[in-house]
Every structure is written in structure tokens, then in C-alpha cells.
Amino acid sequence: MPFQIKDCHADGLKIEGLSELTPRLFKDSRGYMIESYNEKEFFDSGLTMRFVQDNQSLSVKGVLRGLHFQKHHPQWKLVRVVSGKVFDVAVDLRNDSKTFGKAFTTILDSDVQNQMYIPCGFAHGFYVLSDTAICAYKSSDFYYPGDESGIIWNDPKLAIGWPFGLQGENPIMSEKDKHLEAFDPSVSYFGMDGQWLQN
């Protein structure tokens, strides 16, 4: 297996379906080579989601994107950083999950080439730590602009340990992301199958 797969935890609890993967890095004086995705290897390891779209973004230091999800067209994602370093966040919005409302954070670093395998039913976002960062991700459904929603990045109920704290810095954000909704634990978000629970 050319990947190391690690389960993700929050407050000592395993977050079902969420995995961090690190590929084998083949380095020499010329540079490096990795296998960033191999369907057979993924499927043999139980990571059986098929992907239909690849996306890529370039962001400068201090940019915060997220926390995003799609409602009626939820997406599994395989997220990595092609160049640079980001603080990556996945928030479990599956109401019946033991880790509902919990956030998992990690550093995605192009020097390591680690990736996040994120199921439907999670909100996802990242904050750029390097001068620039190129992020690429595969998704299991197409992007529908009218279906996108999200949770505000600094909601105190989520207690995300951003590298600058909740109030210590003003991240660079889109106007849309500045006005995302607060997390409400009494609201129905997603089922364990990743399907949107509201009409």
C-alpha cells in the first residue's frame, strides 16, 4: 500500500469515516514523485468513494476559506496541498454521530503531501499558513453554487483551535464566508449516510 492511513479523533473519540492519508514520497536529487490517488489501492483499503470532479485553488497567506458544505448534493472530498501549507478543518455535522459538532484539525503540508479523506456530512475549510498555497481536491459530486452553505469559522460552540485563536487576527475572507450561519446543535443537518435531513 503506497499510503499510510490514520483515523481521526476529536476529544478522544474516533470520527467515523474521516481519515488522514500520507503517500510514500520517492525523493532524489531531481525532486520527488508521489502517487496521490490510486482507485484500486483506495478501494482495497475500504476507501470506496468514486470521484467525479477535481478542483484547485490558489490562496495567499492569511486567507481563510470555509467552513463549506453542500446540502442536497453533498460531497465526499479528498483534499491535499500541492504547494504550501494550510491549517485544515473538518467539522462533523451528522446529527447521529458520536462526534456531532466536533472539529478535527491538521496541517496539510506539500512537503509531506498528506491528504484528508472527508465524508459527506462535514463542513470543511482551511487557513493558509505559507506565503501562498495551492489546494487541490477531488469530490464525489459536482459543484452546485445554489446548493452551497456553511458554518461561520469562529463559532465559539465549535471551539476550533485556529492557529491565531478566535479573535487574534482578521483572516482574509470572501464576503459570503464572513456571513455564514452559526452552528446550531438543535438543527437537523445530515444523517450518518451524509444525506441532508431538511426539506
C-alpha positions as CSV (number, residue, x, y, z in Angstrom):
1,M,0.0,0.0,0.0
2,P,1.6,3.3,-1.1
3,F,-0.4,5.2,1.6
4,Q,-0.4,5.3,5.3
5,I,-4.0,5.7,6.6
6,K,-4.7,7.3,10.0
7,D,-8.0,7.5,11.8
8,C,-9.0,11.0,13.0
9,H,-10.1,11.7,16.6
10,A,-11.7,14.6,18.5
11,D,-11.8,14.7,22.3
12,G,-10.6,11.1,22.3
13,L,-13.4,9.8,20.1
14,K,-12.8,8.3,16.6
15,I,-14.6,10.4,13.9
16,E,-16.2,7.7,11.7
17,G,-15.3,7.9,8.1
18,L,-12.7,10.7,8.4
19,S,-9.2,9.7,7.5
20,E,-5.8,11.3,7.1
21,L,-3.6,9.7,4.4
22,T,0.1,10.1,3.7
23,P,1.5,8.8,0.5
24,R,5.0,7.3,0.0
25,L,7.3,10.0,-1.1
26,F,10.0,9.0,-3.6
27,K,12.8,11.6,-3.4
28,D,16.2,12.0,-5.0
29,S,18.4,14.8,-6.3
30,R,15.9,15.7,-9.0
31,G,12.9,16.2,-6.7
32,Y,10.2,13.8,-5.7
33,M,7.3,11.7,-7.1
34,I,4.2,10.5,-5.3
35,E,1.1,8.6,-6.2
36,S,-1.6,10.9,-4.9
37,Y,-4.6,8.7,-5.8
38,N,-5.0,5.1,-6.9
39,E,-8.5,3.8,-7.0
40,K,-7.6,0.1,-6.6
41,E,-5.4,0.9,-3.5
42,F,-8.1,3.1,-2.0
43,F,-10.9,0.6,-2.7
44,D,-8.8,-2.3,-1.2
45,S,-8.4,-0.2,1.9
46,G,-12.1,0.4,2.3
47,L,-12.0,4.0,0.9
48,T,-14.6,3.3,-1.8
49,M,-15.9,6.7,-2.8
50,R,-15.8,7.4,-6.6
51,F,-14.8,11.0,-7.5
52,V,-16.3,13.0,-10.4
53,Q,-14.7,16.4,-10.2
54,D,-11.2,17.9,-9.4
55,N,-10.9,21.4,-8.1
56,Q,-7.8,23.6,-7.4
57,S,-7.4,27.0,-5.6
58,L,-4.5,29.4,-5.1
59,S,-4.6,31.4,-1.9
60,V,-2.2,33.9,-0.3
61,K,-1.1,33.8,3.4
62,G,-3.9,34.7,5.8
63,V,-6.8,33.5,3.6
64,L,-9.5,31.5,5.3
65,R,-11.9,29.6,3.1
66,G,-14.9,27.9,4.7
67,L,-16.5,26.3,6.5
68,H,-18.4,24.9,3.5
69,F,-20.8,22.1,2.6
70,Q,-23.4,21.3,0.0
71,K,-26.9,20.4,1.2
72,H,-28.7,18.4,-1.4
73,H,-25.6,17.4,-3.4
74,P,-23.2,16.6,-0.5
75,Q,-19.6,15.7,-1.4
76,W,-17.0,13.4,-0.3
77,K,-13.7,15.1,-0.7
78,L,-10.0,14.1,-0.9
79,V,-8.1,17.3,-0.1
80,R,-4.4,17.9,-0.4
81,V,-2.0,20.8,-0.7
82,V,0.1,20.8,-4.0
83,S,2.3,23.7,-2.8
84,G,2.5,25.4,0.6
85,K,0.9,24.7,3.9
86,V,-2.6,25.1,5.4
87,F,-4.4,24.6,8.7
88,D,-7.2,22.2,7.6
89,V,-10.6,21.8,9.4
90,A,-13.4,19.3,9.1
91,V,-16.5,19.6,11.3
92,D,-18.8,16.6,11.8
93,L,-22.4,17.8,11.0
94,R,-24.0,14.3,11.1
95,N,-26.6,14.6,13.9
96,D,-26.5,10.9,15.0
97,S,-22.7,10.8,15.1
98,K,-20.9,10.4,18.4
99,T,-18.7,13.3,17.3
100,F,-21.5,15.6,16.1
101,G,-20.3,19.2,16.3
102,K,-16.7,18.2,16.8
103,A,-13.9,19.6,14.7
104,F,-10.8,17.8,13.5
105,T,-7.8,19.9,12.6
106,T,-4.5,19.1,11.0
107,I,-1.7,20.7,8.9
108,L,-1.7,19.8,5.3
109,D,1.8,20.4,4.0
110,S,3.2,19.9,0.5
111,D,6.5,18.8,1.9
112,V,4.6,15.8,3.4
113,Q,1.8,15.5,0.8
114,N,-0.7,14.3,3.4
115,Q,-4.4,14.4,2.5
116,M,-7.8,14.4,4.1
117,Y,-10.5,12.0,3.1
118,I,-13.7,13.8,4.2
119,P,-17.2,12.1,4.1
120,C,-20.4,13.8,3.2
121,G,-22.0,15.4,6.2
122,F,-18.9,17.5,7.1
123,A,-18.2,21.2,6.8
124,H,-14.7,21.9,5.5
125,G,-12.4,24.8,5.5
126,F,-8.7,25.9,5.7
127,Y,-6.4,28.8,6.7
128,V,-3.3,29.5,4.7
129,L,0.0,29.4,6.7
130,S,2.5,29.7,3.9
131,D,3.1,32.7,1.6
132,T,0.8,31.0,-0.9
133,A,-0.9,27.7,-1.0
134,I,-2.3,25.7,-3.9
135,C,-5.0,23.3,-2.7
136,A,-6.5,20.5,-4.8
137,Y,-9.3,18.2,-4.0
138,K,-11.4,15.5,-5.6
139,S,-15.1,15.5,-5.0
140,S,-17.8,12.8,-5.3
141,D,-20.5,15.1,-6.7
142,F,-20.4,18.2,-8.9
143,Y,-20.4,21.8,-7.5
144,Y,-23.8,23.4,-7.4
145,P,-23.4,27.1,-6.4
146,G,-27.0,27.5,-5.3
147,D,-26.7,24.4,-3.0
148,E,-23.7,25.6,-1.1
149,S,-24.0,26.5,2.6
150,G,-21.7,26.7,5.6
151,I,-20.9,27.4,9.2
152,I,-19.2,30.6,10.4
153,W,-15.5,29.9,11.0
154,N,-15.3,31.4,14.5
155,D,-18.4,30.0,16.1
156,P,-17.4,29.5,19.8
157,K,-19.6,26.4,20.1
158,L,-17.2,24.6,17.7
159,A,-14.1,25.6,19.7
160,I,-11.8,25.3,16.7
161,G,-8.2,25.8,17.7
162,W,-7.3,28.1,14.8
163,P,-3.5,28.9,14.9
164,F,-4.3,32.6,15.7
165,G,-7.2,32.0,18.1
166,L,-10.7,33.2,17.5
167,Q,-10.1,36.9,17.9
168,G,-6.3,37.3,17.4
169,E,-6.3,38.0,13.7
170,N,-8.6,39.1,10.9
171,P,-8.3,36.4,8.2
172,I,-8.8,37.3,4.6
173,M,-12.2,36.0,3.6
174,S,-14.9,36.4,0.9
175,E,-17.9,38.4,1.8
176,K,-20.0,35.3,1.6
177,D,-17.9,33.4,4.1
178,K,-18.0,36.4,6.5
179,H,-21.8,35.9,6.8
180,L,-22.2,32.2,7.1
181,E,-24.6,30.9,9.8
182,A,-23.7,29.9,13.3
183,F,-23.7,26.3,14.3
184,D,-26.9,25.3,16.0
185,P,-26.8,21.8,17.7
186,S,-30.7,21.7,17.8
187,V,-30.9,21.9,14.0
188,S,-31.0,18.8,11.8
189,Y,-28.1,18.8,9.4
190,F,-27.0,15.4,7.9
191,G,-27.7,11.8,8.6
192,M,-24.9,9.3,9.1
193,D,-25.3,8.5,5.4
194,G,-24.4,12.1,4.6
195,Q,-27.9,13.0,3.3
196,W,-29.3,16.4,4.1
197,L,-32.1,16.0,6.7
198,Q,-34.1,19.2,5.9
199,N,-36.5,19.8,3.1
